[in-house]
Amino acid sequence: MISRIDLRGDALPEGAALRDLLPRAEFDVEAALEKVRPICDDVRHRGSAALIDYAAEFDGVRIERVRVPAEELDRALAELDPQVRAALEESIRRARLVHREQRRTDHTTQVVPGGTVTERWVPVQRVGLYVPGGRAVYPSSVVMNVVPAQEAGVGGVAVTSPPQKALFPGHWGGGLPHPTILAACALLGVDEVYAAGGAQAIAMFAYGTDECPPVDLVTGPGNIYVAAAKRLLKGRIGIDAEAGPTEIAVLADATADAVHVASDLISQAEHDPLAAAVLVTDSVELAEQVETELKTQVAAARHRERIAEALAGRQSAVVLVDGLDEGLRVVDAYAAEHLEIQTADASAVAARVRNAGAIFVGPYAPVSLGDYCAGSNHVLPTGGCACHSSGLSVQSFLRGIHVVDYTRDALAEVTHHVVTLAEAEDLPAHGAALKARFDGEVPDQ
């Protein structure tokens, strides 16, 4: 059901050589670019008409308009299961607690008397938030995208999610996003929601249509075509990341509970046949127990076929190492989206990790908690990008702007240095721009 990679006995290689030994899903965004390019161009030129046609082609539903009417948002919230509503409200409450603390404050530094640099934090003016559809429904992704944008002070927030086919008869057009998605938007006070998915939704945000003004930044996970559209349109819009299939790595020793480890691996494999589940351990006994548990638990799972395919794929494995130090090197090389630490003294071990989207410490902080109600954000870097990128946060929606304010005397004091550096770079006009303020001369020091 899941393969083994044995890294015991020999010294582990460094850097990329170690990464190449570890399991990873193939996710060729470059190959998808040529498929999404004509779709994006079509949306650019035909706008909503193209989006309506693509809904029929890709989602199997004919919609009348792309923007979801406000009454449908209200209706979805009114009809939401009370227990689901309570869970979403708690998820929102906890996410706000965490993300509110991430707000940045302006800071002024006096460099010299009369010379200051202030860093101002300014929110993006308008964002487009993508919420996937397909195999599962993700109201949690509405929460994880909207809350940090709102806490950052973004003025214009638009959400898009693929229209669903004949899911709830009697509603407008029969082609709305899933009602739980709409209800989550209503709970968060987002009234600008669109029924569009895939590359065409990213193009809608980038170019704008008669219904949807263009945005400055697009965030949120999606399939390979969403990732390819983000790559294609980056520059015209800002993006958070090119999200790949979800992944979990568990660093565990002999103290870990095999039932917990197996259930956590399965929880992420449930997402997608390309989802990655990796156990790194120095305990052969634990590895064997987990493999036995996987067989038992997968057989009883609702989505057993999808889970079994993910666990058997090249992206999943049990990795055996000589000890905890080697295990830490492996998980740092892997740079997992989600990393669980299930070892003795898990907090101390977690403090040694350098590369992970999010770290879950000990037996009572499973990844599923972070997916919904930990207060953390579940939009995280995948595909090894955690070695250089962060998950979604308030910072994702802010721009730092330096404001430079110098008096005449403060400029005079440093002009000779600027002129010297400008001459060293053979850019004399740079220095001349300062000397022009002092009758073409360098002020005396």
C-alpha positions as CSV (number, residue, x, y, z in Angstrom):
1,M,0.0,0.0,0.0
2,I,2.9,2.4,0.7
3,S,6.5,2.0,-0.3
4,R,9.6,2.2,1.8
5,I,12.8,4.2,1.3
6,D,15.7,3.0,3.5
7,L,18.2,5.8,4.2
8,R,19.9,4.0,7.0
9,G,23.6,3.0,7.1
10,D,25.1,5.5,4.8
11,A,25.8,9.2,5.4
12,L,22.9,11.3,4.1
13,P,23.8,13.5,1.0
14,E,23.5,17.2,1.2
15,G,21.0,19.7,-0.4
16,A,19.4,18.7,-3.7
17,A,20.9,15.2,-3.6
18,L,18.9,14.4,-0.5
19,R,15.8,16.0,-1.9
20,D,16.1,13.8,-5.0
21,L,15.9,10.7,-2.8
22,L,12.6,11.7,-1.3
23,P,9.1,11.1,-2.7
24,R,7.3,13.8,-4.5
25,A,4.3,14.0,-6.8
26,E,4.8,15.0,-10.4
27,F,3.0,18.3,-10.9
28,D,4.1,19.8,-14.3
29,V,2.7,23.3,-14.3
30,E,4.7,24.2,-17.4
31,A,3.0,21.5,-19.4
32,A,-0.4,22.9,-18.5
33,L,0.5,26.4,-19.6
34,E,-0.4,25.9,-23.3
35,K,-3.7,24.5,-22.3
36,V,-4.7,27.4,-20.2
37,R,-3.3,30.2,-22.5
38,P,-6.2,30.1,-25.0
39,I,-8.7,30.0,-22.2
40,C,-7.2,33.0,-20.5
41,D,-7.1,34.9,-23.8
42,D,-10.7,34.0,-24.5
43,V,-11.8,35.4,-21.2
44,R,-9.8,38.5,-21.8
45,H,-11.6,39.2,-25.0
46,R,-15.1,37.8,-24.4
47,G,-15.5,38.3,-20.6
48,S,-18.6,36.8,-19.0
49,A,-19.7,35.1,-22.2
50,A,-16.5,33.0,-22.2
51,L,-17.0,32.2,-18.5
52,I,-20.6,31.0,-19.2
53,D,-19.4,28.8,-22.0
54,Y,-16.6,27.3,-19.9
55,A,-19.1,26.5,-17.1
56,A,-21.1,24.5,-19.6
57,E,-17.9,22.8,-21.0
58,F,-16.0,22.0,-17.9
59,D,-18.6,22.1,-15.1
60,G,-21.5,20.6,-17.1
61,V,-23.9,23.4,-16.2
62,R,-25.4,26.3,-18.1
63,I,-25.4,29.5,-16.0
64,E,-27.2,32.7,-16.8
65,R,-24.7,35.1,-15.1
66,V,-21.4,34.7,-13.3
67,R,-22.0,36.9,-10.2
68,V,-24.0,35.2,-7.5
69,P,-27.1,37.2,-6.6
70,A,-27.1,38.5,-3.0
71,E,-30.4,36.7,-2.2
72,E,-28.7,33.4,-2.9
73,L,-26.0,34.2,-0.3
74,D,-28.7,35.0,2.2
75,R,-30.7,31.9,1.3
76,A,-27.6,29.6,1.7
77,L,-26.9,31.0,5.1
78,A,-30.5,30.7,6.2
79,E,-30.6,27.0,5.1
80,L,-27.2,26.1,6.5
81,D,-27.1,23.3,9.0
82,P,-26.9,24.9,12.5
83,Q,-24.0,22.6,13.5
84,V,-22.1,23.5,10.4
85,R,-22.8,27.2,11.1
86,A,-21.5,26.9,14.7
87,A,-18.4,25.1,13.5
88,L,-17.7,27.8,10.9
89,E,-18.3,30.6,13.3
90,E,-15.8,29.0,15.7
91,S,-13.3,28.5,12.9
92,I,-13.7,32.2,12.0
93,R,-13.3,33.3,15.6
94,R,-10.1,31.4,16.1
95,A,-8.7,32.5,12.8
96,R,-9.4,36.2,13.6
97,L,-7.6,35.8,17.0
98,V,-4.4,34.6,15.3
99,H,-4.5,36.8,12.2
100,R,-5.3,40.0,14.1
101,E,-2.0,39.6,15.9
102,Q,-0.2,39.6,12.6
103,R,-1.2,43.2,11.8
104,R,1.9,45.4,11.1
105,T,2.4,48.9,12.4
106,D,4.2,51.8,10.7
107,H,7.7,52.4,12.0
108,T,9.9,55.5,11.6
109,T,13.7,55.3,11.9
110,Q,15.7,58.5,12.4
111,V,18.8,57.7,10.3
112,V,20.5,61.1,11.0
113,P,19.2,64.3,12.5
114,G,16.7,65.6,9.9
115,G,16.6,62.3,7.9
116,T,14.0,59.6,8.5
117,V,12.7,56.5,6.8
118,T,9.2,55.4,7.6
119,E,8.0,52.0,6.6
120,R,4.2,52.2,5.9
121,W,2.1,49.1,5.6
122,V,-0.6,49.5,3.1
123,P,-3.2,46.8,2.2
124,V,-3.7,45.7,-1.4
125,Q,-6.8,47.5,-2.7
126,R,-8.7,44.6,-4.2
127,V,-8.2,40.8,-4.0
128,G,-9.7,37.8,-5.7
129,L,-9.9,34.7,-3.5
130,Y,-10.2,31.3,-5.2
131,V,-12.0,28.4,-3.4
132,P,-11.7,25.0,-5.1
133,G,-14.6,22.7,-6.0
134,G,-14.4,19.2,-7.3
135,R,-14.0,16.2,-5.1
136,A,-14.7,18.0,-1.9
137,V,-16.4,21.2,-0.6
138,Y,-14.1,23.7,1.1
139,P,-15.9,26.4,3.2
140,S,-12.8,26.3,5.3
141,S,-10.8,27.7,2.4
142,V,-13.3,30.7,2.4
143,V,-12.4,31.3,6.0
144,M,-8.6,30.9,5.5
145,N,-8.5,33.3,2.5
146,V,-11.0,35.9,3.6
147,V,-10.0,36.4,7.3
148,P,-6.4,37.5,6.7
149,A,-7.5,39.8,3.8
150,Q,-10.1,41.4,6.1
151,E,-7.7,41.7,9.0
152,A,-5.1,43.4,6.7
153,G,-7.7,46.0,5.8
154,V,-8.3,45.1,2.1
155,G,-11.1,47.2,0.8
156,G,-12.4,45.0,-2.0
157,V,-12.7,41.2,-1.5
158,A,-14.2,38.9,-4.2
159,V,-14.6,35.1,-3.9
160,T,-14.9,32.7,-6.8
161,S,-15.7,29.0,-6.7
162,P,-16.8,26.6,-9.5
163,P,-20.5,26.3,-10.2
164,Q,-22.1,23.0,-9.2
165,K,-24.2,20.8,-11.4
166,A,-27.8,20.2,-10.3
167,L,-26.9,20.2,-6.7
168,F,-29.8,22.0,-5.3
169,P,-32.8,22.4,-7.6
170,G,-34.9,25.5,-7.4
171,H,-32.0,27.9,-6.9
172,W,-30.9,30.5,-9.5
173,G,-29.7,28.9,-12.7
174,G,-28.9,25.6,-11.0
175,G,-25.2,26.5,-11.3
176,L,-24.2,28.2,-8.1
177,P,-21.1,27.4,-6.1
178,H,-21.8,24.9,-3.3
179,P,-24.3,26.3,-0.8
180,T,-21.9,25.8,2.1
181,I,-19.4,28.0,0.2
182,L,-22.0,30.7,-0.2
183,A,-23.0,30.5,3.4
184,A,-19.4,30.9,4.6
185,C,-19.1,34.0,2.4
186,A,-22.3,35.4,3.9
187,L,-21.0,34.7,7.5
188,L,-17.9,36.6,6.7
189,G,-19.8,39.5,5.1
190,V,-18.5,38.9,1.6
191,D,-21.2,39.8,-0.9
192,E,-19.1,39.7,-4.1
193,V,-19.1,36.0,-5.1
194,Y,-18.7,34.5,-8.6
195,A,-19.6,31.1,-10.1
196,A,-16.4,30.4,-12.0
197,G,-13.6,27.9,-11.6
198,G,-10.4,26.8,-13.1
199,A,-8.0,28.9,-15.2
200,Q,-11.0,30.9,-16.5
201,A,-11.7,32.2,-13.0
202,I,-8.1,33.4,-12.6
203,A,-8.3,35.2,-16.0
204,M,-11.6,36.8,-14.8
205,F,-9.8,38.3,-11.8
206,A,-6.8,39.3,-13.9
207,Y,-8.5,41.0,-16.8
208,G,-11.9,41.8,-15.4
209,T,-15.3,41.4,-17.1
210,D,-18.5,43.4,-17.3
211,E,-19.5,41.8,-14.0
212,C,-16.1,41.5,-12.2
213,P,-13.6,44.4,-12.0
214,P,-10.0,43.3,-12.1
215,V,-8.1,42.6,-8.9
216,D,-4.5,43.3,-7.8
217,L,-3.8,40.0,-6.0
218,V,-5.2,36.4,-6.3
219,T,-4.8,33.9,-3.5
220,G,-6.1,30.4,-2.8
221,P,-5.3,26.8,-3.8
222,G,-6.6,25.0,-6.9
223,N,-5.8,22.3,-9.5
224,I,-2.9,22.3,-11.9
225,Y,-4.8,24.5,-14.4
226,V,-5.4,27.1,-11.7
227,A,-1.7,27.0,-10.9
228,A,-0.8,27.3,-14.6
229,A,-3.1,30.4,-15.0
230,K,-1.5,32.0,-11.9
231,R,2.0,31.5,-13.5
232,L,0.8,32.8,-16.9
233,L,-0.8,35.9,-15.4
234,K,1.7,36.7,-12.7
235,G,2.8,40.2,-13.2
236,R,-0.6,41.4,-14.3
237,I,-1.8,40.2,-11.0
238,G,0.1,39.3,-7.8
239,I,-0.3,35.7,-6.7
240,D,0.3,33.9,-3.3
241,A,1.7,30.7,-4.8
242,E,1.3,28.0,-7.4
243,A,-0.3,25.4,-5.1
244,G,0.4,21.8,-5.8
245,P,-1.2,18.6,-4.3
246,T,-1.5,18.6,-0.5
247,E,1.2,16.8,1.5
248,I,1.8,15.6,5.1
249,A,5.1,14.5,6.6
250,V,5.2,12.9,10.0
251,L,8.5,12.7,11.9
252,A,8.0,10.0,14.5
253,D,10.0,7.8,16.9
254,A,9.2,4.7,18.8
255,T,7.0,6.7,21.3
256,A,4.5,7.6,18.6
257,D,1.1,5.9,18.4
258,A,0.8,4.0,15.1
259,V,-3.0,4.5,15.1
260,H,-2.5,8.3,15.3
261,V,0.2,8.3,12.6
262,A,-1.8,6.2,10.2
263,S,-5.0,8.2,10.6
264,D,-3.1,11.4,10.0
265,L,-1.5,10.1,6.8
266,I,-4.9,9.0,5.6
267,S,-6.5,12.3,6.4
268,Q,-4.4,14.1,3.8
269,A,-4.4,11.2,1.3
270,E,-8.2,11.7,1.4
271,H,-7.9,15.0,-0.5
272,D,-6.6,13.7,-3.9
273,P,-4.9,10.7,-5.6
274,L,-1.8,12.9,-5.9
275,A,-1.8,13.9,-2.2
276,A,1.5,13.0,-0.5
277,A,1.8,11.1,2.8
278,V,5.3,10.6,4.2
279,L,6.4,9.0,7.4
280,V,10.0,9.6,8.5
281,T,11.1,7.4,11.4
282,D,14.0,5.6,13.0
283,S,11.8,2.9,14.4
284,V,11.3,-0.2,12.1
285,E,8.7,-1.4,14.6
286,L,6.6,1.7,14.3
287,A,6.9,1.6,10.5
288,E,5.6,-1.9,10.5
289,Q,2.8,-1.0,12.9
290,V,1.8,2.0,10.7
291,E,1.8,-0.1,7.6
292,T,-0.6,-2.6,9.2
293,E,-2.8,0.2,10.5
294,L,-3.0,1.8,7.0
295,K,-4.4,-1.4,5.6
296,T,-7.0,-1.7,8.3
297,Q,-8.0,2.0,8.3
298,V,-8.1,2.5,4.6
299,A,-10.3,-0.5,4.1
300,A,-12.9,1.1,6.4
301,A,-12.6,4.6,4.9
302,R,-15.4,6.2,2.8
303,H,-12.9,7.3,0.1
304,R,-10.8,4.2,0.2
305,E,-10.0,4.1,-3.5
306,R,-8.7,7.7,-3.6
307,I,-6.7,7.2,-0.4
308,A,-5.2,3.9,-1.5
309,E,-4.1,5.5,-4.8
310,A,-2.5,8.4,-3.0
311,L,-0.7,6.1,-0.5
312,A,0.6,3.8,-3.3
313,G,1.8,6.7,-5.5
314,R,5.4,7.7,-5.9
315,Q,4.7,10.8,-3.8
316,S,4.1,8.7,-0.6
317,A,6.5,6.6,1.4
318,V,7.8,5.4,4.7
319,V,11.4,6.7,5.1
320,L,13.7,4.9,7.5
321,V,16.6,6.8,9.0
322,D,19.3,6.0,11.6
323,G,18.2,8.6,14.2
324,L,16.4,11.8,15.1
325,D,19.1,14.0,13.7
326,E,18.9,12.3,10.4
327,G,15.2,12.5,10.5
328,L,15.3,16.2,11.0
329,R,17.7,16.6,8.0
330,V,15.2,14.6,5.9
331,V,12.1,16.6,6.8
332,D,14.0,19.9,6.3
333,A,15.1,18.7,2.9
334,Y,11.5,17.6,2.1
335,A,10.0,21.0,3.3
336,A,6.5,19.6,3.9
337,E,3.4,21.7,3.6
338,H,2.2,20.1,6.9
339,L,4.8,18.5,9.3
340,E,3.8,16.6,12.4
341,I,6.3,15.9,15.1
342,Q,5.3,12.8,17.1
343,T,8.4,12.1,19.1
344,A,9.6,12.3,22.7
345,D,10.0,15.9,23.7
346,A,8.2,17.0,20.6
347,S,8.3,20.7,21.3
348,A,12.1,20.7,21.5
349,V,12.3,18.7,18.3
350,A,9.8,21.0,16.5
351,A,12.0,24.0,17.5
352,R,14.8,22.5,15.4
353,V,12.8,22.4,12.2
354,R,13.7,25.0,9.6
355,N,11.6,24.1,6.6
356,A,7.8,23.5,6.9
357,G,4.6,25.3,5.9
358,A,3.2,24.6,9.4
359,I,4.4,22.4,12.2
360,F,2.0,20.3,14.4
361,V,3.5,19.4,17.8
362,G,2.7,16.2,19.6
363,P,-0.1,13.7,19.6
364,Y,-2.9,16.2,20.1
365,A,-2.2,18.7,17.3
366,P,-3.1,16.7,14.1
367,V,-3.1,18.4,10.7
368,S,-6.9,18.1,10.6
369,L,-7.0,20.6,13.5
370,G,-5.0,23.1,11.4
371,D,-7.3,22.5,8.4
372,Y,-10.3,23.8,10.3
373,C,-10.0,25.2,13.9
374,A,-6.5,25.7,15.2
375,G,-6.6,29.4,14.3
376,S,-3.6,28.9,12.0
377,N,-3.9,29.3,8.2
378,H,-4.2,26.2,6.0
379,V,-3.2,27.8,2.7
380,L,0.5,26.7,2.8
381,P,3.4,26.2,0.4
382,T,3.6,22.8,-1.3
383,G,6.1,21.0,-3.5
384,G,9.1,21.8,-1.3
385,C,8.4,25.6,-1.5
386,A,8.4,25.8,2.3
387,C,12.1,26.2,2.2
388,H,11.7,29.7,0.8
389,S,8.0,30.6,1.1
390,S,5.4,31.1,3.9
391,G,1.7,30.3,4.2
392,L,-1.0,32.8,3.7
393,S,-1.2,35.5,6.4
394,V,-2.1,39.1,6.9
395,Q,1.3,39.9,5.5
396,S,0.3,38.4,2.2
397,F,-2.2,41.2,1.7
398,L,0.1,44.1,2.8
399,R,2.8,46.1,1.0
400,G,5.6,47.8,2.8
401,I,6.3,51.3,1.4
402,H,9.4,53.2,2.5
403,V,8.8,56.9,2.9
404,V,12.0,58.9,2.8
405,D,12.0,62.4,4.4
406,Y,15.3,64.4,4.6
407,T,15.9,68.1,5.3
408,R,18.4,70.2,3.3
409,D,21.1,69.8,6.0
410,A,20.6,66.1,6.2
411,L,21.0,65.7,2.4
412,A,24.0,68.0,2.4
413,E,25.8,65.8,5.0
414,V,25.6,62.7,2.8
415,T,25.8,64.1,-0.7
416,H,29.5,63.4,-1.1
417,H,28.9,59.7,-0.4
418,V,26.1,59.5,-3.0
419,V,28.2,61.2,-5.6
420,T,31.1,58.9,-4.9
421,L,28.9,55.8,-5.3
422,A,27.2,57.1,-8.4
423,E,30.6,57.7,-10.0
424,A,31.7,54.2,-9.0
425,E,28.7,52.8,-10.8
426,D,29.2,55.1,-13.8
427,L,25.9,56.8,-13.2
428,P,27.0,60.4,-12.9
429,A,23.5,61.8,-13.4
430,H,22.5,60.2,-10.1
431,G,25.1,62.4,-8.3
432,A,24.2,65.4,-10.4
433,A,20.6,65.2,-9.1
434,L,21.9,65.9,-5.6
435,K,24.5,68.5,-6.6
436,A,21.7,70.4,-8.4
437,R,20.2,71.2,-5.0
438,F,23.5,72.9,-4.0
439,D,24.3,75.0,-7.0
440,G,25.9,72.1,-8.8
441,E,28.5,71.6,-6.1
442,V,29.1,69.0,-3.4
443,P,28.5,70.7,-0.1
444,D,31.5,71.0,2.2
445,Q,31.7,68.5,5.0
